[in-house]
Amino acid sequence: MNPGDRLLLYPGGYPVDIDVPQVEVGGVGTAMHFLLPPHAHNFPLTHSREHKLVVALAGSLRVQQGSAILARLDRGEAMLIPPNGAHRIRQDGPGPSLVGVALWPGAVEEAFRAVAALVAQEGFKRSHVAALFAQHGVAWHAGVQDGGRPYAIGTGTYAGLLPALPAALATALATSWARWLPMSP
């Protein structure tokens, strides 16, 4: 597992690049990024175990629960999603958006790697992908639609929210994502 690993979770979809593998930071977390083309979105997910930091590395994003907009993020802005926070990340604005995601603890990386292997082997079958996610505490379900459980979110700048992450993950992330969001000295 090396930084730069690229996973394809959906044939013809956008790849997910691992920036901080969980093994690099003693399993305390993981971080990845992916490019959303105009009008695109990710899978509607709920992570039962992980906290999640969502960052607009470039462009603009909308983080939603069903039709409810939880946050609008422009370059350098971020939000924290607690465990069990149903969400979907959508590209917003005229051009593509680069999404950065950090999750801790980092075991969810195993789910993404398992899904990529499954899709490479037998193609995308939603029920199989959803079942595999569920084995790792990640739900792809209707809770992300209208009527999902509301939850408190934290929003702010990437630099301002970075200290909320485990120290090893925050340090690795500040180095890895400096190409998009350099930290001021």
Secondary structure, 3 states (H helix, E strand, C coil): CCCCCEECCCCCCCCEEEEECHHHHCCCCEEEEEEECCCCECCCEEECCCEEEEEEEECEEEEEECCEEEEEEECCEEEEECCCCCEEEEEECCCCEEEEEEEECCCHHHHHHHHHHHHHHHCCCHHHHHHHHHHCCEECCHHHCCCCCCCCCEEEEHHHHHHHCCHHHHHHHHHHHHHCCCCCC
